[in-house]
Amino acid sequence: MYLLFAVIENEDLLDDLITGWMDLGISGATVIETTGALQLITQHVPIFAGLRSLTSGGGRHNKTIFTAIQTEELLNSAIAFLEELCKETGKPHQGVYFAVPLSHFSRLGAND
């Protein structure tokens, strides 16, 4: 089992990403609005305002998505879909992703 994280800098990709992963059989992804450290510091610390050109597009927020994936095959399909979706935009700096092995996973609450 794996935990896949994707930090998407292009919010326009979010709906296509979630529906594409659902088509692959991945459900239960969590989406969080996040801000990169460089983005944050260039907005709030005047001495670093000159670094603003290093951030992608000047937007302040990213979307961080994470989901547990049961098999390596499904993980590879999810990554391939994500990479292709970002590549199709023709733009650089669409985000990053990483996956880590997941040692424990269980749903909480009463069993149905």
ZANUSE-566401 format. One line per 3 residues: number of its first residue (from 1); their letters; for each residue x, z, y of C-alpha. Coordinates in pm, whole numbers, m for minus. Each point is the difference from the previous one (the first is absolute). Layout:
! residues N
NUM) a) X:Z:Y  ...
//
This chain:
! residues 112
1) myl) 0:0:0  118:m80:355  m77:89:357
4) lfa) 10:m304:228  39:46:376  m40:m283:251
7) vie) 50:42:374  m176:m293:166  94:m79:358
10) ned) m256:m282:23  m340:168:m12  m170:m339:m43
13) lld) 128:m7:m360  m169:323:m103  m340:m134:m112
16) dli) 154:m284:m200  249:238:m159  m260:254:m109
19) tgw) m242:m262:m136  283:m185:m173  117:316:m170
22) mdl) m359:80:m100  m23:m345:m159  309:92:m203
25) gis) m172:320:m117  168:241:240  m247:240:154
28) gat) 32:333:170  263:m97:255  34:232:299
31) vie) 61:m139:349  156:210:276  70:m96:359
34) ttg) 369:67:63  256:m41:277  363:m89:m54
37) alq) 259:236:147  154:m274:216  m344:m97:131
40) lit) m76:362:80  323:80:176  m8:m314:218
43) qhv) m350:95:117  61:367:73  366:40:95
46) pif) 83:m201:315  372:m19:m73  m77:m198:m317
49) agl) m246:m244:161  266:m272:m12  m20:8:m379
52) rsl) m360:m124:16  118:m357:m62  124:111:m343
55) tsg) m350:98:m113  m226:m264:m147  m246:m132:252
58) ggr) m30:313:207  m296:127:m202  m2:374:m50
61) hnk) m166:32:m337  53:m122:m354  m218:37:m305
64) tif) 155:180:m294  m171:m65:m332  79:181:m320
67) tai) m149:m24:m346  74:107:m355  51:m293:m236
70) qte) m11:45:m376  227:m275:m135  316:m180:105
73) ell) m178:m332:m49  m274:97:246  264:134:241
76) nsa) 182:m333:m9  m327:m186:65  m82:228:294
79) iaf) 345:m51:152  m14:m377:m51  m338:m13:173
82) lee) 127:214:289  315:m210:45  m194:m327:m8
85) lck) m261:127:246  271:102:249  194:m323:m55
88) etg) m309:m213:76  m11:134:357  325:m177:79
91) kph) 103:303:204  295:233:m56  m31:379:m11
94) qgv) m337:36:m172  96:335:m149  175:157:m297
97) yfa) m91:126:m344  149:214:m273  m109:133:m336
100) vpl) 100:318:m179  m66:123:m352  m290:241:m17
103) shf) 40:284:m247  m345:160:33  m341:m138:92
106) srl) m351:128:m60  m334:m11:174  m129:329:134
109) gan) m349:140:m43  m256:22:m275  22:m261:m273
112) d) m299:m231:m34
//
